[in-house]
Amino acid sequence: DWTPDIFVEATIASLKEQLGDDKVVMGLSGGVDSSVAATLIHHAIGKNLHCIFVDNGLLRKHEFEDVLHSYKDMGLNVKGVDAKDKFYDALKGLTDPEDKRKAIGRVFIEVFDDEAHKIQNVKWLGQGTIYPDVIESVSVKGPSATIKSHHNVGGLPDFMKLKVVEPLNTLFKDEVRLVGKTLEIDQNILGRHPFPGPGLGIRILGDITPQKVHILQQVDHIFINGLKKAGLYDEVWQAGAILLPIQSVGVMGDERTYEQVVSLRAVTSVDGMTADWCHLPYDFLADVSNEIINTVKGVNRVVYDISSKPPATIEWE
Ligand code: XMP
């Protein structure tokens, strides 16, 4: 029978044999899969695993610092790379969701390739691929799909010519979490809601500016923190906020104001393929809405998305 303890022991042993004294480079996202995969490889080869965590400017509030800190606590040999401006430059003026996704994927590959070149004699690319990613090879989403579409365009970036090591490619998500528990990975990382690779970039409808990112980070933080404080975070499969590309009217004394609208989204799901909107308590929604409107400058209206998937996807674009 499969148990996480046996899996961990056997995988570390076979990684040691497979990798020997070779160096591995690996991109981390703060998500469960890449964190668990990196920890396994780290147990096998220690500092010969070189992790790279890129700040694409589209992460949640404080996420880059917090996650980097957790990784360092875990003993991982990790380098944080602030590439915010490169992403913002590439996104300037783009409004089409697929164009935005492509730009984000392209800049990520450039930044990662630059960093990988700084490591001498690297032989392997570590990846957090899990079994459903392997069987869903026709998926149009996710960072690996971005890399695949890049494949067809022109020359491969050098890191993609490396041999690939994917210690989780036989596991399902719940098994990955069990393995993470056995490895004593921070619950803050293991229990995390899924978060898309393009991050807040696909939750800002229309064009992306650093100012909009700043607004959405504050809104998202109030919502996610509120869920945690109310003990609701673990009951929700995924939650976030969307910045809508419209202005709505408000009153301030005698004046009319036109400010931004945000939508909150929280769903329950098993695998993201179908999803139901969460029936969050009205009092909770009222508190979150008040806090957002009272503290986030530029937002005067909060709505709650009550659509299920299908047909409404979890993300808005
Ligand atoms: P949808 O919006 O299709 O989302 O219902 C299902 C799950 O996939 C995530 N998602 C993405 N993940 N790159 C990713 O890495 C993407 O472009 C992307 N779009 C959606 C979404 O957050 C949800 O968990």
Boltz pocket constraint, residues with backbone or C-beta under 6 A from the ligand:
constraints:
  - pocket:
      binder: B
      contacts: [[A, 101], [A, 141], [A, 142], [A, 143], [A, 194], [A, 195], [A, 196], [A, 197], [A, 198], [A, 202], [A, 238], [A, 272], [A, 273], [A, 309], [A, 312], [A, 313], [A, 314], [A, 315], [A, 316]]
      max_distance: 6.0
